Amino acid sequence: MITKMEPKELNLLLIKVGAIHRRRSANEFMKEELSSGQPRMLNYLFQNNGCIQREIAVDFNMEPASITSVLNSMEKAGLIIRKPVKGDKRALEVWLTDKGYEKKKVVDDIFVKMEGICFQGFNERDKLEAKNYLTNIYNNMVNWERDNK
């Protein structure tokens, strides 16, 4: 049993866990011909189908050009279509295609697989505790970021 921690130990562990999770997830997504930004975008569009492209940039806290790049590759792959907004020729609605919905299911399966790997050997109580800790860490970081802009 660990009784003492070194300074920065938790921070380094978070970095290591995040890095390996990102690397393994990216590998699984690449097998399905999905780039790094596409799984998050598929999830977002599943919940916000038909949204305006500039809203995505705001919600993702990203530059519009970066969002455009992800959407261009998704459109080329047949995962989305973009349609002009009536009355605003500069605005575009973004819609999932049938293929996009199929890939969303694949993304969900990968997320379930990754969660199973990460929490192998954890009982339900352990998983709930982990969820609470991770949620608290996330909220602390969001609050810190908001307060230090």
C-alpha positions, -999 to 999 in steps of 0.1 A, spaced: 0 0 0 13 35 -9 14 58 21 34 87 7 34 106 -26 61 126 -42 55 161 -53 40 163 -88 33 125 -88 -5 129 -94 1 154 -122 26 131 -139 3 102 -136 -26 122 -152 -3 130 -181 8 94 -185 -28 81 -184 -40 108 -208 -12 101 -232 -17 63 -234 -55 66 -236 -52 92 -264 -26 70 -283 -46 38 -279 -79 55 -288 -63 72 -319 -50 38 -330 -85 23 -327 -100 52 -346 -74 50 -373 -84 14 -379 -119 27 -387 -105 55 -409 -113 83 -385 -90 111 -377 -83 125 -343 -110 152 -344 -138 132 -360 -150 110 -331 -157 141 -309 -174 158 -339 -196 127 -346 -207 127 -309 -214 164 -311 -234 162 -343 -253 132 -331 -267 155 -303 -268 187 -324 -276 175 -359 -283 204 -382 -264 229 -361 -246 259 -376 -209 254 -383 -198 285 -364 -217 272 -333 -194 242 -334 -164 264 -332 -178 282 -302 -188 250 -284 -155 234 -291 -135 265 -281 -116 262 -314 -108 284 -343 -133 282 -371 -106 272 -396 -98 242 -374 -134 232 -374 -136 237 -412 -106 214 -416 -122 186 -396 -156 191 -414 -139 191 -448 -124 157 -442 -157 144 -428 -176 157 -458 -151 141 -482 -155 108 -464 -193 110 -467 -199 114 -430 -216 148 -431 -233 171 -455 -234 209 -452 -263 230 -464 -266 268 -466 -289 284 -440 -319 300 -456 -316 338 -454 -278 336 -445 -256 325 -474 -225 326 -452 -238 302 -426 -238 264 -431 -259 238 -413 -240 205 -406 -259 172 -409 -248 136 -403 -253 112 -432 -263 76 -428 -226 67 -430 -220 93 -403 -246 76 -380 -229 42 -387 -195 56 -377 -210 71 -346 -220 36 -335 -184 25 -342 -171 53 -321 -194 43 -292 -181 7 -294 -145 20 -292 -154 41 -262 -169 11 -245 -139 -10 -253 -115 16 -240 -135 21 -208 -134 -17 -203 -97 -18 -207 -91 12 -184 -113 -1 -156 -105 -38 -158 -105 -52 -123 -126 -23 -109 -159 -31 -92 -189 -8 -97 -181 11 -65 -145 17 -77 -158 29 -111 -182 53 -94 -154 67 -72 -132 71 -102 -160 89 -121 -164 113 -91 -127 120 -88 -123 125 -126 -154 148 -126 -139 168 -98 -106 171 -115 -123 182 -147 -144 208 -129 -114 222 -111 -95 226 -144 -125 242 -161 -130 266 -132 -93 275 -131 -92 280 -168 -123 303 -167 -108 323 -138 -74 327 -154 -82 339 -189 
